[in-house]
Amino acid sequence: MERTARPAVTALGISVLALLEERPMHPYEMYQLLLARGEELLVKVRPGSLYHTIARLAEQELVHADGVERAGNRPERTTYRITDVGRKALRARISEILRAPSSEYPIFPVALAEAHNLPSHCVVTLLRERLEHLGADLADLTMMREWATTHGVARRYWLVLEYLQATLGAEVEWITHRIDELESGALEWEEFDPVTGARRSQPEHPWPGSDPAHDALPPAPRRSARAARRPHLS
């Protein structure tokens, strides 16, 4: 017997289903609630993408239109309700994400991996600017936590703020230490001409070259494409 594939639920889809788990809503109300609760820190919230997501969930029968209402001269608004299938999909998707990490490919590590293409003093300046932004983000998170605490919001609803604070705090600490190493010279760096900005020598990257069959390869991360192609020894 063939197994029916579970509908794919995006990050914004999770947020929509979670809202409808609270009560039926129309898209405009969902949009306003997502912004009021600061959900844009977690997912990109745009009216167009929200309406597209709701339409997609309806096609997958995870939500269904529960009626149309009109208030005064405002346009008609369709109210949606989560279905039993949608509730199961929501819980399954949350469980899947909590269970195991996945490669999310944030852009900052890419810049870190290639930061050696910039002079060290430029990297220091740029990282200091990043620290200023991170500091402002941490202040926002603190403000949101204080508001939630003052207004008696149950901690389970803003647990993610603690996680965001912890991850941002760890990034601030890591960047601060790397700046110290760059400024002290403890972190070896490539040299650039201070006038022209040209690299004084060609980079000598220690990682494998163009012949993987003969180069010594570093260990493959468990979730890398190379690890997936690695033959299993019996």
C-alpha positions in Angstrom: 0.0 0.0 0.0 1.4 3.4 -1.0 1.9 5.9 1.8 0.4 9.4 1.2 3.1 12.1 1.5 2.6 14.5 4.3 2.0 18.1 3.0 5.0 20.3 3.3 4.5 23.1 5.8 6.8 26.2 5.5 7.9 28.3 8.5 5.1 30.9 7.7 2.7 28.0 7.3 3.5 26.8 10.8 2.8 30.3 12.2 -0.6 30.4 10.3 -1.7 27.0 11.5 -0.6 27.9 15.1 -2.8 31.0 15.0 -5.8 29.1 13.7 -5.3 26.5 16.4 -6.1 29.4 18.8 -9.3 30.4 16.9 -10.7 31.0 13.4 -9.3 34.2 11.9 -9.3 36.1 8.6 -5.9 36.9 6.9 -5.8 40.5 8.0 -6.2 39.6 11.6 -3.5 37.0 11.3 -1.1 39.6 9.8 -1.8 42.1 12.6 -1.3 39.4 15.3 2.0 38.2 13.8 3.3 41.7 13.8 2.0 42.5 17.3 3.7 39.4 18.7 7.0 40.1 17.0 6.8 37.0 14.8 8.7 38.8 12.1 11.8 38.0 14.2 11.2 34.3 13.3 9.6 34.4 9.8 9.4 36.9 7.0 5.9 38.3 7.3 4.5 40.1 4.2 0.9 40.4 3.2 1.4 38.8 -0.2 3.3 35.8 1.1 0.8 35.4 3.9 -2.2 35.3 1.5 -0.2 32.9 -0.7 0.5 30.6 2.3 -3.1 30.6 3.4 -4.2 29.7 -0.2 -1.6 26.9 -0.3 -2.8 25.5 3.1 -6.4 25.6 1.8 -5.3 23.6 -1.3 -3.7 21.0 1.0 -6.9 20.9 3.1 -5.0 22.0 6.2 -7.3 24.9 6.6 -10.7 25.7 5.1 -12.8 28.8 4.6 -15.3 29.2 7.5 -17.3 32.1 6.2 -17.2 35.6 4.8 -17.8 38.8 6.8 -18.1 42.4 5.9 -17.8 45.3 8.4 -19.2 48.7 7.1 -17.5 49.7 3.9 -14.5 47.4 4.3 -14.0 44.7 1.8 -15.2 41.2 2.5 -12.9 39.1 4.6 -12.8 35.3 4.6 -12.4 33.6 7.9 -10.3 30.4 8.0 -10.4 27.5 10.4 -7.7 24.7 10.9 -8.8 21.2 9.9 -8.0 18.0 11.7 -5.5 17.2 9.0 -4.0 20.7 9.5 -3.7 20.1 13.2 -1.9 16.8 12.7 0.4 18.4 10.1 1.2 21.3 12.5 2.2 18.9 15.3 4.1 16.6 13.0 6.1 19.5 11.5 7.0 21.0 14.9 8.1 17.6 16.1 10.2 17.1 13.0 12.0 20.4 13.5 12.6 19.9 17.2 13.8 16.3 16.8 16.8 16.9 14.5 18.9 19.8 13.3 18.8 20.7 9.6 21.1 22.7 7.4 19.5 26.2 7.2 22.4 27.9 5.4 22.6 31.3 7.1 24.7 33.9 5.2 27.0 35.1 8.0 29.1 31.9 8.2 29.7 32.2 4.4 31.2 35.7 5.0 33.2 34.4 7.9 34.6 31.6 5.7 35.8 34.1 3.1 36.7 37.0 5.4 40.4 36.2 4.8 39.9 38.0 1.4 39.8 41.3 3.4 42.5 43.0 5.3 42.4 42.3 9.0 41.7 45.9 10.0 38.7 46.0 7.7 37.4 42.8 9.2 37.8 44.3 12.7 35.9 47.4 11.7 33.1 45.4 10.1 32.7 43.1 13.0 32.6 46.0 15.4 29.7 47.4 13.4 28.0 44.0 13.6 28.4 44.0 17.4 26.5 47.3 17.5 23.6 45.8 15.6 23.6 42.7 17.7 23.6 44.8 20.9 20.5 46.7 19.6 18.9 43.3 18.8 19.7 42.0 22.3 18.2 45.2 23.8 15.0 44.6 21.8 14.7 41.0 23.1 15.2 42.2 26.6 12.5 44.7 26.2 10.1 42.1 24.8 10.9 39.7 27.7 10.3 42.4 30.3 7.0 43.3 28.6 5.8 39.7 28.6 6.8 39.2 32.2 5.1 42.4 33.3 1.9 41.5 31.5 1.8 38.0 32.9 2.3 36.2 29.6 3.0 32.5 30.3 6.7 31.7 29.7 6.0 28.9 27.3 4.7 31.5 24.8 8.0 33.5 24.8 10.5 30.7 25.4 11.9 31.5 22.0 13.0 34.9 23.2 15.4 33.2 25.7 16.8 31.0 22.8 17.3 34.1 20.6 19.0 35.9 23.5 21.3 33.0 24.2 22.3 32.5 20.5 22.9 36.3 20.0 24.8 36.5 23.2 27.1 33.6 22.1 27.7 35.3 18.8 28.6 38.6 20.5 31.1 36.8 22.8 32.6 34.8 19.9 33.0 38.0 17.7 34.5 39.9 20.6 37.2 37.3 21.1 38.0 37.2 17.4 38.4 40.9 17.3 40.8 40.7 20.2 42.8 38.0 18.4 43.0 40.0 15.1 44.1 43.2 16.9 46.7 41.4 18.9 48.0 39.3 16.0 47.2 36.1 17.7 45.0 35.2 14.7 47.3 34.9 11.7 46.0 36.8 8.7 46.9 37.4 5.1 48.8 40.6 4.3 47.5 43.4 2.0 49.2 46.5 0.7 48.0 49.4 2.9 48.0 51.8 -0.1 46.6 49.8 -3.0 44.7 47.2 -1.0 46.3 44.5 -3.2 47.1 41.1 -1.7 50.8 40.8 -1.1 50.9 37.1 -1.8 48.6 34.6 -3.4 46.4 32.8 -0.9 47.6 29.3 0.0 44.5 27.5 1.0 45.3 24.3 2.9 42.0 22.6 1.9 41.9 20.1 -1.0 42.7 21.2 -4.5 41.1 20.2 -7.8 41.9 16.5 -7.7 39.7 14.9 -4.9 40.8 11.5 -6.0 44.4 12.2 -4.8 44.1 15.0 -2.3 43.7 14.2 1.3 40.1 15.2 2.2 39.0 16.5 5.5 36.3 14.6 7.5 32.9 15.0 5.9 30.2 16.6 8.1 27.4 14.3 8.8 24.8 16.3 6.8 27.1 17.2 3.9 26.5 16.1 0.3 29.9 14.3 0.3 28.9 12.3 3.4 25.7 11.3 1.6 27.8 10.0 -1.3 30.3 8.2 0.9 30.1 4.4 0.5 29.0 2.4 3.6 31.4 -0.2 4.7 29.9 -3.6 5.6 
